[in-house]
């Protein structure tokens, strides 16, 4: 497959999970009707981003995989004949939970999953309270539309994950995401942070000669504790080509879907011109697994 039509869906969420799912389903159907073969959703799309506080009752939102969401979204994917990338709060066992991306094949089956490897623990992003670090490694998921190198949000900042996915022959790098800032920060600082977030991922595209798909949340979600002003998600979901070029991008507060055509055959062309893989000095990288080297 040389050309792939990808649907990306950027939405705000509320505390009404039923309403969130209905809005998601409406946009998935619209993507399929517009010709999407692959549809990607944002991080933890069924609910509010609940990691602004540490609240043990939130664990009740977690679900098994396979489970209710993979069943309902699987039926939808099968009906529409699309490959679908979900982002779910996984209950693996009693007391063990993961932030997990799930790929649904166009027959409705689970093609594979990825458990978020890098777990942040920062103000408004207290994810270590909720999520056990992933243990599935960086393994592309085989689908009818290609090998998908799916990771999740905070993984975006780490070139190692993108490289390992590329070395295992991923056709695409995909990041469901929930990232934003606080409106009281200076406008200039907000812009610097958002640009850095996008720039590092465009760098993954360049360094690996692979398209990058990043789908972020949008909207403002209040801090349940009332201790902060909450998160204003950056939006700006985007698709970059193999040389880091922006193929499509949302605005900050824009909601809806976009269809982007990706030319997968450009990977061969770009890697011939920029043979980064040929010139890697693998004999000199043995310290890369050190926590820190002086």
Order of alpha helices (4+ residues) and beta strands (2+ residues): beta-alpha-beta-alpha-beta-beta-beta-beta-beta-beta-beta-alpha-beta-beta-alpha-beta-beta-beta-beta-beta-beta-alpha
